[in-house]
Amino acid sequence: MAKNADPLDRALARLRTAPPDPARPVLLAGPTASGKSALALCLAQAQGRVIVNADALQVYDMWQVLSARPDDADCARAPHLLYGHVGRDQDWSAGHWLRAVADVLKDHPNPVIVGGTGLYFRALTEGLVEIPPTPKAIRARADAKLAQEGLATLLKEIDPKTHARIDCANPARVQRAWEVLHATGQGLAAWQDQTPPPLLPRAACTAYVLRPEVDWLDARITRRFAEMMAQGALEEARAALPHWDPRAPWAKAIGAPELIAYLQGQMSWDEAVSAATLATRQYAKRQRTWFRTRMKDWLDLFAPPA
């Protein structure tokens, strides 16, 4: 296929002409709106695989449209697992996801595991240590400190080894590190150093990643957000409004805070659409950075032919 062909068409053609070993699991990572769900569906149908979700927001039952979860038509074409099965009041983490995948692999040894959550793929291929859950009282203290004293205070109260390892500009990561230290008496880095062998080592999988050009992806993000609005994303946000808690994991759905702000009268419609589109592009940029730095040995399905 020509070098200037649409990268998604090129990737589909590549999977058809050079398919992966049907007996091995396939990992398929890509930024939001890059077309990875369509590629996963192509593989699943062609090779009799199930599709397993590796997106931390597509697990939530309230975000069908806004998270771009596969619809009923897609689910009729191939089995889709770990989608839309978590309620807003349920705990869910990378550890929960990894245990769920372990159960899937018992019955389906060759799934397509597809998504954009880099932490899930790292836990799967590099291992994940089981850290005891944070007591609610500790989490409440951390929430209060962050709100009243700011990120710098939390950073001062974590151990140096963890401080050197985490993204100190990410409030969620910093708070998690603070909570682990104060809940267990041991820093997050020390826990991570006890990581067990991975459930699915990289060498045991066929691993693909999508690294699209920025302009191409930005255009798809803009178009897809408009499609989401037409399909009922605002109604999903309206249904979530009575339960809205911006600190909750389910509230991190890209575009949700902006739609909620519109419904609360804090933004105009045009401002909400513009802000949500920008937030999606920024999220995609963070995903691309993760994939570029941590998935260097994964095969880029969007790479043009030599």
N, C-alpha and C positions, 0 to 999 in steps of 0.2 A: 504494500500500500504506500502511496505517496507520502513524503515527509510532511507536506502541508495539509494532510487530511486531518479531520477533527480528531483530537487525541482519544476521545471515548470510542469512536468508531475504530480507530487504530488498535486500541487495547482489546476490543471485542474480537477483531480479526486475529489478533495475536493469540488469544486464548483458544480460538477455533483451530488455528493451524499448528500451534505448539502447545497443546493442553498439558496441564500438570499431571503427574502420576496420580491416577484415580484412587490409589490405596492410601495416599498420604494426606493428612490434613492440609488445608490451604488457609493461610492468613492473608487478609486483604485490608490494608489500612489506607486511609485517604482523608483529606480535609472535607469539611462539610460542602455539599453541593457538587462534589467532583464526579458523581456517577457510580460510586462504588457499589451501591445496592443493585444497580442494573447488571454490573459485571458479576456480582455474586450469584444473581439469579441465573445468568447465562451458564455459569459453571455448575450450579446445582442441578439444573435441568439436563445439561449435557452428560453429567457424570453420576447422577443419582445421589446427590449429596443433600444433607440438610444445611440450612443457613442458621448460624448462631450469631446473635447480636453482641457486638463489642463497643457499644456506644452507651455512655453513662446516663444519657437523657432519654434514649428510646426505651429504657426499661420502665418508665413511669406511665401509668395507665391514663393520666389526664392529658397527655401530649401526643395525640395521634397525628394531627396535622402539623403542629408547630415543630415537632422533632423530626418530621419527614419519615415517620415510621412506615414500613411497607403496608400497603392497603390490602383489602380483602382479595383483590384480583391477583396481586403478587403472591399472597399466602396460598392461594389456590393452585399456583403453578409449582410451588416447592414448599416443604415444611420450613417454618420460621420459628426459632426457639429463643426464649429470653427476651421477648419484646412485650412491652406494655403489661407486665405482670406485677409491678410494684406500686403500691398505693402511697399516697403522700405521707401517711403516718408510719410507714414501715422503714426500718433501718436498711440501708443498702450501701455497700462499699465495694472496693476492688476485691476484698476477701470474700464477700458474699458471691460476687460474680465468679470468682475462680472456683469456689466450691460447686457452684451450679454447672460450670463448664466441665468439671471433673465428672459429675453425674451424667452429663450429655455424652461424654466420650465413651462411657461404658457401653452404650447402645449404638452410638454413631461414631465409629473411629476415624471417619474421613470427612468431617464437616468443612464447610466454608465459614470461617470466623471473620466477620466483617464489621468494621466500625472506624471511628475516629478518635477513640479515647486511648491515647498512647500509654497511660498507666496500666490499662487492662492488658495490652499486649506485652508490656514489660513484665508484669506479674506472671503472665502465662509462660513466657519464654526464658525468664531469668529467675523466677521464684518470688515468693512473697511471704514474709514472716507474719505470723499470727500475733498481733498485739492485742492485749485485753481491751475490751470496750471502755470508752471513757464514761465515768459516772456523770449523771445529769448535773450534779452540783458542781463538778469541775468544769463542765462545759458552760454552765451559767456564769461562773467566775470569769472564764476566758471571754465570753461574750461581753460581759460588763467591762472588763479591762480594755478590750479592743475599742468599745464604743466610747468610753470615758477618758482613757489615757492614750489610746492610739497604738499603732503598730510598733513604734520604737520601744515601748515599755515591754511588750511581749518578747521582742527580740533580745532585750537585755536579760530576760529571765529564762532563756534557754541555754543549754550547755554549748560550749565552744565548738565541739565536734559537729554537732547538728547545725549550728549557725553557719559553719563553713560549707555545709553540704546542700542546704535547701535554697530555694528561690526566696530570698529575703524581701522581695518586692511583692510577693503573693500573699495577701492576708490569710487566705484559707490554709496555705501550707505552714505559715508561721504559727497560726493558732493551733493547728494540728500538732505541731512539734511541742508547743507549750503544754497542751493538754496531755500528751503522752508522758512528758517528763513529770508533770505534777500528779498524774494518776498512777504511774507505775514506779516512780523514783529512778527511772532509767531513761536516758535520752533516746530520741528517735534514731539517731545514727547507730547507737549501740544495738538497738533492736534490729535494724537493717543488716548489721554485720552478722546476725544469726540466721540470715535467710536460708531456707532449705533448698534442695534441688528443684528445678522448675517442673511443672506439670507437663509441659510440652516444649522440650528444648528446640531452639531454632533449627538445629541440624535435622530434626525429625519432621520438619514441615516444609512445604513450599510457600515462601513468603513473598508477597507482592505489596508494593506501595505505589500510590498515585502522587506524582509531583507535577501538578498542572502549572501552566503559565498563569501569572497573576491576572492579567487582563481577561483571559478566557474564563477563569474562575469567578472573578468579580462580576462579569456579565451574567453568569449562571446564577450567582447569589441574588442579584437584583431581580432576575426573571422568576426565580423560584419563590422569593418572598411575596411577589405579587400573586403568584399562583396559590400560595398558602392562604392569603387573605381571601381569595375567591372560594377556597375550599372550606373556610370556617375557622381559621386560626383565631380570629377576634372572638368568636363565640367560645372557644376553648378558654381563652384568657378571662372572659366574663364569668365563666363557670368557676374558675379558680379564684376570682376576686375575693369572695367571702373568707377564703382560707389563706389569703396571701401572707407570706412571711418571707421577706427578701433574703433571709439568712438560711432558709431551708434548701437542701440540695436540689429538690425538684424545681425550685424557683430559679435555678440557674439556666433554665432552657433559654437558648439564644433567641432574643426578640420578646420574651415574656415580660421582662421589667418595663420595656418601652410601651408595650400594649397595655399593661396595667396602669402605667403613668397616664396614658391617654384616657383610659376608663375612669381614672380618678380626677380627671380634669387638670392634670399637671402639664400636659403637652397637647399641642394641636395634633390633628391626624397626620399632617405632612411632617411635622417634627418627629412624631413617633416612628413613621415609616423610615425617615432618613436616619434616625438614631439606631433603629433596629438593623437596618442594612449595614451601617457602619460597624456596629457591634459584631455582626456576622463575619464581615471581612476581617476584623481584628482577630476574631477567634480562629478563622482559617489561617491567618498569618502565624499564630502561635502553634497551630497544628503542623503547618509546613516546617517550622523551625524544629519542632520535636522530631518529625520524620527525617529531616535532613541530618540531624546530629546523632540520633539514636538508631536509625534504621539504614545505615550506610550499606549494609550487605544485602538488603532486600531488593528484589528486582523491580525496577520502575516500569510499569506497564505503559506509561505515557511517554517514555523515551522514544524519540524518532528512530526509525531504522537506520542502520549504519550505511 
